[in-house]
Amino acid sequence: MSKTHTPDSPETTEQDAGAQLSTAPVEDQTPNLPGLGVIGWIRWFWRQLTSMRVALILLFLLSLGAIPGSLIPQAGTDPLKVEDFQKAHTTLGPLYDKLGLFHVYSSVWFSAIYILLFISLIGCIVPRTWQFVGQLRGRPPGAPKRLDRLPAYATWRTEAEPEQVRTAALALMKKRRYRAHLAGSAVAAEKGYLREVGNLAFHLALIVMLIAFAWGQLFKFEGGKLVVEGEGFSNVLPQYDDFKSGNLFDSDRDLSPFSFTLDKFTATYARTGPERGTPRTFRADVSYDEGTGGRTKKTSIESNHPLEIDGTKIFLNGHGYAVNVTVRDGKGKVVSQQAVPMLPIDSNISSQGAIKVMDGYRNAKGKKEQLGFSAWFVPTFAGAGKGTMFSQFPALDFPVLALNGMHGDLGVDAGLPQNVYQLDTSHLKAFKDSQGKPLKARLLPGETMKLPDGAGSITFDKDIKEWVTFQISHQPADGWALGGAVCAIFGLAGSLFIQRRRVWVRAVAGPDGVTVVEMAGLGRSESARLPDELAGLIGHLHPLAPTAPEPPKTPEPSTAVPAAEGAEK
């Protein structure tokens, strides 16, 4: 008849003593038998899917699948780059499109990996959690019969009574935060449950991160807006220059009501040394309102210091200059007065742009026309005859505006989108100077370029403004993702650096009536710290049960033969 060992049994084997140091699933040692059937195959597939090995493989595949999303332009982020890529790569473009590489994160294969990983983690963590709860409710197993076979072991004899030694050992273990109890003639103690807590916390954190990532992708939105000093922005969809959102985002419901005005933008730069021209200060002073009818507040937005309103963050993204120009017709009537943003093309903010007069202009013959000016602006001009129109410094030290004038049809009435920084010259004619060459002029602030044949003029006004591009984004699950990442780090650290270990202290009376004390330790994995920890426990217990003195040796009886008897013999 087989003998069953309970946790309180002093007859526990070494295999029982090391059992349940982990909640990892036990590999099934049963040989594979034929004829599993449908249910059997489902169970086999479920065990494989919820194994740690498959979870790690799926996590690796998820990381591997995210690489194309970083290297290949994505349709949800920049459709223009996707279109340019397909035009430039006529072979790879269609192939990438079929594989879903232009929309990786919403593709079928990436979603499949994502969902399988989620199911694998859930299926792995639920049984391990229940098993760990069962271990917490149970008691450490009793001492093995042969403690001297364990990796850390010590023994000594003491004159203290066995019960006294066990009582002192039990108090010591509890004082050192072991879960301990009396099991027959020994004290069984266990420590390091935080290792499994860390392991479970790591897996739970991964699940939280997966949910947060999915939630953020579904309900997020992100947009950009260029605002010139003195102008403002209201958080409604038509106000955005560009906008993208998640599949479940609703602009009527999820856009928080707020508005702001750019009062002033301040930028300073290093003037001397090898870092000349490097930005020192970027600060946008704004006035903003929350909700409808709220009190106006003032604040400053700087790099890496966004303004947050009701979960929506407003970042300072870029800046440049907006030239103020006034356009008059041949009769001197002002037909356009606008601040035109110029697009920077280098670090010194050499900029290009287009000035478009779409309505209100009539030429010298009284016919309606549209005007267009290709513009080139430098905040610090090198000087006439000292090179081309490239700025020498990003600040407004010597601003110059160069213009080429054209007239005709700008093409804006065709309903097709246009680049605001470029002119469509297909239906425009260049103004000619007195020599028959295209009309060009280089203007300082306050100067005017006259158009030929009484067509009017354009003035470069002295009030040069700055513009700022703001990135306005809402990531609803960022906090959960960050919290999950922090928990994952701490959980992983706990599972790696905390060791689950058990210690037993047996005290029994020896054949001569002197108490024999045995102490042994067993860890889930081999560690040099276990013998040191056991030595520390012995150091605290030994003064309470000091080593007994060695019994005196009895002299052996003499076998020598007396001299007289030897002589007689």
C-alpha positions in Angstrom: 0.0 0.0 0.0 1.4 3.4 -0.9 1.9 5.9 1.8 0.6 9.5 1.6 2.6 12.4 3.0 0.8 15.4 4.3 2.4 18.8 5.0 2.5 18.0 8.7 4.0 14.6 8.1 7.6 14.2 9.3 8.0 11.6 6.6 7.9 14.1 3.6 10.2 13.1 0.8 12.7 15.4 -0.9 10.4 15.6 -4.0 7.5 16.7 -1.8 9.7 19.3 -0.1 10.5 20.9 -3.4 7.0 20.8 -4.8 5.0 24.0 -5.5 8.0 26.3 -5.2 6.5 27.7 -8.5 3.1 28.1 -10.0 4.4 27.3 -13.5 2.3 24.7 -15.2 3.6 21.1 -14.8 4.6 19.4 -18.0 2.3 16.5 -18.7 4.5 13.4 -18.8 1.8 11.2 -20.2 2.9 9.7 -23.6 0.9 10.9 -26.6 -1.7 8.3 -27.4 -3.5 7.9 -30.7 -7.1 8.8 -31.1 -7.3 12.2 -29.3 -10.5 13.1 -31.0 -11.9 16.7 -31.4 -12.1 17.5 -27.7 -8.6 16.1 -27.2 -7.1 18.2 -30.0 -8.9 21.3 -28.6 -7.4 20.7 -25.2 -4.0 20.1 -26.7 -4.2 23.4 -28.7 -5.4 25.3 -25.6 -2.5 23.9 -23.5 0.0 24.9 -26.2 -1.6 28.4 -26.6 -1.5 29.1 -22.8 2.0 27.9 -22.3 4.8 30.3 -21.4 6.8 29.3 -24.5 4.0 30.2 -26.9 3.3 33.5 -25.0 7.0 34.5 -25.5 6.9 33.5 -29.2 3.8 35.6 -29.7 5.4 38.6 -27.9 8.4 38.2 -30.1 6.2 38.1 -33.2 4.3 41.2 -32.1 7.6 43.1 -31.7 8.8 41.8 -35.0 5.5 42.8 -36.7 5.8 46.3 -35.4 9.1 46.9 -37.3 7.4 47.5 -40.7 5.1 50.0 -39.0 8.2 52.0 -38.1 10.1 51.7 -41.4 7.3 51.8 -44.0 5.0 54.9 -44.3 1.6 54.2 -42.8 -1.7 55.2 -44.5 -3.2 56.3 -41.2 -0.3 58.6 -40.4 0.9 60.1 -43.7 -1.1 59.0 -46.8 0.9 61.3 -49.0 4.1 59.4 -48.2 2.3 56.2 -48.9 1.3 57.5 -52.3 4.8 58.7 -53.1 6.2 55.3 -52.0 3.9 53.5 -54.3 4.8 55.8 -57.2 8.5 55.3 -56.6 8.3 51.5 -56.1 6.0 50.1 -58.7 6.9 46.5 -57.7 7.1 46.7 -54.0 4.1 49.0 -53.6 1.4 46.5 -54.7 3.1 43.7 -52.7 3.2 45.8 -49.5 -0.4 46.8 -50.1 -1.5 43.1 -50.3 0.5 42.2 -47.2 -1.0 45.1 -45.3 2.3 46.8 -44.6 0.9 50.3 -45.2 -1.6 49.8 -42.4 0.3 47.4 -40.1 -1.5 48.0 -36.8 -4.9 47.5 -38.3 -4.0 44.6 -40.5 -5.5 41.1 -40.1 -2.2 39.4 -39.3 -1.1 41.9 -36.7 -4.5 41.8 -35.0 -4.4 38.0 -35.0 -1.1 38.0 -33.2 -2.3 40.7 -30.8 -5.5 38.8 -29.9 -3.7 35.4 -29.6 -1.2 37.0 -27.2 -4.0 38.5 -25.2 -5.8 35.1 -24.9 -2.5 33.3 -24.1 -1.7 35.7 -21.3 -5.2 35.4 -19.8 -5.2 31.6 -20.1 -1.7 31.5 -18.5 -2.4 33.8 -15.6 -5.8 32.6 -14.4 -4.8 29.1 -13.4 -1.5 30.3 -11.9 -3.4 32.9 -9.8 -5.7 30.2 -8.4 -2.8 27.9 -7.7 -0.9 30.7 -5.9 -3.9 31.5 -3.8 -4.1 27.8 -2.9 -0.5 27.9 -1.8 -1.1 31.0 0.3 -4.0 29.3 2.1 -1.9 26.1 2.6 1.1 25.5 4.8 4.7 24.8 4.0 5.4 21.0 3.6 6.9 19.0 6.5 10.6 18.3 6.7 12.1 15.5 4.5 13.3 12.4 6.2 16.9 13.0 5.2 17.7 16.7 5.6 21.4 16.0 5.0 20.6 15.5 1.3 19.5 19.1 0.8 21.9 21.7 -0.7 22.3 23.7 2.5 22.6 21.7 5.8 24.0 22.0 9.3 23.6 20.0 12.5 24.8 20.1 16.1 24.0 18.7 19.5 22.6 20.7 22.4 21.5 20.2 25.9 18.3 22.2 25.4 15.1 20.2 25.2 13.7 19.4 21.7 10.5 21.2 22.4 12.4 24.2 23.6 14.5 24.3 20.4 11.4 24.0 18.2 9.7 26.8 20.0 12.7 29.0 19.7 13.0 28.1 16.0 9.4 28.8 15.3 9.6 32.3 17.0 12.8 33.0 15.0 11.3 32.1 11.7 8.2 34.2 12.2 10.4 37.1 13.4 12.3 36.8 10.1 9.0 37.0 8.2 8.8 33.3 7.3 5.5 31.5 7.1 6.2 28.8 9.7 4.4 26.1 11.6 5.2 23.0 13.6 5.2 19.8 11.5 5.8 16.8 13.8 9.3 17.0 15.2 10.4 19.9 13.0 9.6 23.5 12.2 8.7 24.0 8.5 9.1 27.6 7.2 8.9 29.2 3.7 9.7 32.7 2.3 9.8 34.5 -1.0 6.2 34.5 -2.0 6.8 38.0 -3.6 8.6 36.2 -6.4 5.4 34.7 -7.6 3.5 38.0 -6.9 6.1 39.7 -9.1 5.6 37.1 -11.8 1.8 37.5 -11.7 2.1 41.3 -11.6 4.3 41.2 -14.7 1.8 39.2 -16.7 -1.1 41.3 -15.5 0.9 44.5 -16.4 1.3 43.1 -19.9 -2.4 42.6 -20.2 -3.1 46.1 -19.0 -0.6 47.5 -21.5 -2.2 45.5 -24.4 -5.7 46.8 -23.4 -4.4 50.4 -23.0 -2.7 50.2 -26.4 -5.8 48.9 -28.1 -8.0 51.5 -26.3 -5.7 54.3 -27.2 -5.5 53.3 -30.9 -9.3 53.1 -31.1 -10.2 56.4 -29.3 -7.2 58.6 -29.9 -7.0 61.7 -32.1 -4.1 63.9 -33.2 -4.1 67.1 -35.3 -1.9 70.1 -36.2 -2.7 73.7 -36.5 -0.6 76.7 -37.6 -1.4 79.9 -35.7 0.0 83.3 -36.4 0.6 85.8 -33.5 -2.7 87.5 -32.7 -4.8 84.7 -34.1 -6.5 81.8 -32.4 -7.9 78.3 -32.5 -11.1 76.6 -31.5 -11.2 72.8 -30.9 -13.6 71.9 -33.7 -12.7 69.7 -36.6 -12.8 72.3 -39.5 -10.2 74.3 -37.6 -7.4 71.7 -37.9 -4.9 71.8 -40.8 -4.5 68.0 -40.5 -6.3 65.5 -38.4 -6.3 61.8 -37.8 -8.1 59.6 -35.3 -8.9 56.1 -34.1 -11.7 54.0 -35.6 -14.1 54.6 -32.7 -13.4 58.3 -32.3 -16.5 60.6 -32.6 -15.6 64.2 -33.3 -19.0 65.5 -32.2 -18.7 63.7 -28.8 -15.0 63.3 -28.0 -13.5 66.8 -28.9 -13.3 68.8 -25.7 -14.6 72.3 -26.0 -11.8 74.8 -25.6 -10.1 77.6 -27.5 -6.8 79.6 -27.3 -5.1 82.6 -28.8 -1.4 83.0 -29.5 -0.6 86.3 -27.9 3.2 86.3 -28.5 5.9 83.9 -29.5 9.5 84.4 -28.1 12.6 82.7 -29.5 16.2 83.4 -28.6 19.4 81.9 -30.1 23.0 81.6 -29.2 24.9 84.5 -30.7 28.5 83.4 -30.5 30.6 80.3 -30.3 30.3 76.9 -32.0 26.6 76.7 -31.1 25.8 80.0 -32.8 22.2 79.9 -34.0 21.2 77.1 -31.6 17.8 77.8 -30.0 17.9 78.9 -26.4 14.2 79.7 -25.7 11.0 78.7 -27.5 8.0 80.0 -25.6 4.4 80.6 -26.8 2.3 82.9 -24.6 -1.4 82.0 -25.0 -4.8 82.9 -23.6 -7.2 80.0 -23.4 -10.8 79.2 -22.4 -12.1 75.9 -21.1 -15.6 74.9 -22.0 -18.2 77.5 -23.0 -18.3 80.8 -21.1 -15.3 79.9 -19.0 -12.9 82.5 -17.6 -9.9 83.3 -19.8 -6.6 82.1 -18.5 -3.0 82.9 -19.5 -0.1 80.5 -19.7 3.0 79.7 -21.6 3.7 76.6 -23.7 7.3 75.5 -24.1 9.1 72.6 -25.7 8.3 69.4 -23.6 6.0 71.5 -21.4 2.5 71.2 -23.1 -0.7 72.8 -22.1 -3.2 70.1 -20.9 -7.0 70.8 -21.1 -9.4 68.1 -20.1 -7.0 65.3 -21.1 -6.0 67.0 -24.4 -2.4 68.1 -24.7 -1.2 71.0 -26.8 2.4 70.8 -27.8 4.7 73.4 -29.3 5.8 71.8 -32.5 7.5 74.3 -34.8 7.7 78.0 -35.7 8.6 80.4 -38.5 7.9 83.9 -39.8 4.7 85.3 -41.3 5.3 88.4 -43.6 2.7 91.1 -43.6 1.9 92.3 -47.1 -0.5 94.9 -48.5 -1.7 94.5 -52.1 -3.3 97.5 -53.9 -4.9 97.7 -57.4 -4.1 100.3 -60.0 -6.4 102.8 -58.3 -4.6 102.5 -55.0 -7.4 100.5 -53.4 -6.3 97.9 -50.8 -7.5 94.5 -52.1 -5.6 92.3 -49.7 -3.8 92.8 -46.4 -2.6 89.5 -44.9 0.1 87.8 -42.8 1.4 85.1 -45.0 3.2 82.2 -43.2 6.5 81.3 -44.8 7.9 77.7 -44.8 11.4 77.3 -43.3 13.8 75.2 -45.3 16.9 75.3 -43.1 18.0 75.9 -39.5 18.5 79.6 -40.1 14.8 79.8 -41.1 15.4 80.7 -44.8 11.8 80.4 -45.9 9.7 80.2 -49.0 6.0 80.7 -49.6 3.3 82.0 -51.9 1.2 85.1 -51.6 -2.2 84.6 -53.2 -4.8 87.3 -53.9 -7.9 85.4 -54.9 -10.7 88.0 -54.7 -11.3 91.7 -55.1 -8.6 92.6 -57.6 -9.1 94.1 -61.0 -6.4 94.9 -63.5 -5.8 98.2 -65.3 -8.5 97.3 -67.8 -11.1 96.7 -65.0 -11.1 92.9 -65.6 -11.1 90.5 -62.6 -7.9 88.7 -62.1 -6.0 86.8 -59.5 -2.5 87.6 -58.4 0.2 85.3 -57.2 3.7 86.1 -55.8 6.4 83.5 -55.3 8.1 84.7 -52.1 11.5 84.0 -50.5 12.2 85.4 -47.0 15.4 85.5 -45.0 15.4 86.9 -41.4 19.1 87.8 -41.7 20.2 88.8 -45.2 23.9 88.4 -46.0 23.9 91.6 -48.2 23.7 92.3 -51.9 26.4 90.6 -53.9 27.3 88.2 -51.0 25.6 85.1 -52.2 22.1 83.8 -52.8 19.1 84.4 -50.6 20.0 82.2 -47.6 19.7 83.5 -44.1 22.8 83.9 -41.9 21.0 83.8 -38.6 17.5 82.7 -37.4 16.6 86.0 -35.7 15.2 89.1 -37.4 18.5 91.0 -37.7 18.2 92.0 -41.4 14.9 90.8 -42.9 14.5 90.8 -46.7 11.7 89.6 -48.9 12.2 88.6 -52.5 9.2 88.5 -54.8 8.2 87.3 -58.3 4.9 88.6 -59.5 2.3 86.8 -61.7 -1.3 87.3 -62.7 -4.1 85.2 -64.2 -5.9 82.2 -62.6 -4.6 80.6 -59.4 -6.6 77.5 -60.0 -8.3 77.7 -56.6 -11.8 77.6 -58.0 -11.4 74.2 -59.5 -12.1 72.5 -56.1 -8.8 70.7 -56.0 -6.5 70.9 -52.9 -3.4 73.1 -53.3 -0.2 73.6 -51.5 -0.5 76.9 -49.6 3.3 77.4 -49.9 3.4 77.0 -53.7 1.8 78.5 -56.8 0.1 76.6 -59.6 1.6 78.5 -62.5 -0.2 76.5 -65.2 -2.7 79.4 -65.8 -0.5 82.3 -64.6 1.5 84.8 -66.6 4.6 86.6 -65.1 4.6 90.4 -64.9 7.4 91.8 -67.1 9.7 94.7 -66.2 10.8 97.4 -68.6 13.4 95.1 -70.2 10.8 92.4 -70.9 12.2 90.1 -68.1 10.1 88.5 -65.3 9.4 91.1 -62.7 11.5 90.5 -59.5 12.2 92.6 -56.5 14.0 92.4 -53.2 12.3 94.4 -50.5 13.2 95.6 -47.0 10.4 96.2 -44.5 8.3 99.2 -45.6 9.3 99.0 -49.2 6.9 98.6 -52.2 7.2 96.7 -55.5 5.2 98.5 -58.3 3.5 96.3 -60.8 3.9 97.3 -64.5 1.3 99.0 -66.6 -0.6 100.4 -63.6 -1.5 97.0 -62.3 -1.0 98.0 -58.7 1.6 97.3 -56.1 2.6 95.1 -53.2 4.1 96.5 -49.9 6.3 94.5 -47.5 4.9 95.9 -44.2 7.2 96.4 -41.2 5.1 94.3 -38.8 6.7 90.9 -39.3 4.9 88.3 -37.2 5.9 84.8 -36.1 3.8 81.7 -36.4 3.7 78.5 -34.4 2.5 75.0 -35.3 0.7 73.3 -32.4 0.2 69.5 -32.1 -3.0 68.8 -30.4 -3.4 65.2 -29.3 -5.5 63.1 -27.0 -4.3 59.6 -25.9 -7.0 58.3 -23.5 -5.0 55.3 -22.1 -1.5 56.8 -21.8 -1.7 56.7 -18.0 -2.8 53.1 -17.9 0.0 52.2 -20.4 2.6 54.0 -18.3 1.3 52.4 -15.1 1.4 48.9 -16.7 5.0 49.5 -17.9 6.1 50.5 -14.4 4.3 47.5 -12.8 5.9 45.2 -15.4 9.4 46.5 -14.6 8.9 46.0 -10.8 7.2 42.6 -11.3 10.0 41.4 -13.5 12.6 42.6 -11.1 10.8 40.8 -8.2 10.5 37.5 -10.2 14.2 37.7 -11.1 15.8 38.8 -7.8 13.5 37.3 -5.1 14.1 33.6 -4.4 11.5 31.3 -3.1 13.1 29.1 -0.4 12.1 26.7 2.4 13.9 26.0 5.7 13.4 23.2 8.2 14.6 22.9 11.8 14.3 19.4 13.3 15.1 18.8 17.0 14.9 15.2 18.4 16.5 13.4 21.3 19.5 11.4 20.4 20.3 7.8 21.7 22.2 9.3 24.6 19.4 11.7 25.5 21.2 14.8 24.1 19.1 16.8 21.6 20.2 16.7 17.9 19.4 19.8 15.9 19.3 19.7 12.1 18.7 22.8 9.9 18.4 22.6 6.1 17.3 24.9 3.3 16.0 24.4 -0.2 15.5 27.0 -2.9 13.7 26.9 -6.2 17.0 27.3 -8.0 20.6 27.1 -7.0 21.8 30.2 -5.2 24.9 31.1 -3.3 22.7 33.2 -1.0 20.8 30.2 0.5 23.8 28.9 2.5 24.5 32.4 3.8 20.9 32.9 4.8 20.9 29.5 6.6 24.1 30.4 8.4 22.5 33.7 9.5 19.5 31.7 11.0 21.9 29.3 12.7 23.7 32.3 14.2 20.4 33.5 15.8 19.3 30.1 16.9 22.6 28.8 18.3 22.7 31.1 21.3 19.3 29.7 22.4 20.4 26.2 21.8 24.2 26.1 22.3 26.4 23.2 21.3 26.6 20.6 24.0 30.1 19.6 25.3 31.5 16.5 23.9 31.1 13.5 26.3 34.4 12.3 28.0 36.0 9.3 26.2 36.1 6.1 28.4 39.6 4.5 28.5 39.8 1.2 26.6 40.6 -1.9 28.8 44.3 -2.9 28.8 45.3 -6.2 27.1 48.9 -6.3 28.3 50.1 -9.5 30.0 51.8 -9.1 33.5 55.5 -9.6 33.4 55.5 -12.4 36.0 52.9 -14.4 34.2 54.8 -13.9 31.0 57.9 -15.1 32.7 56.2 -18.2 34.0 54.8 -19.0 30.6 
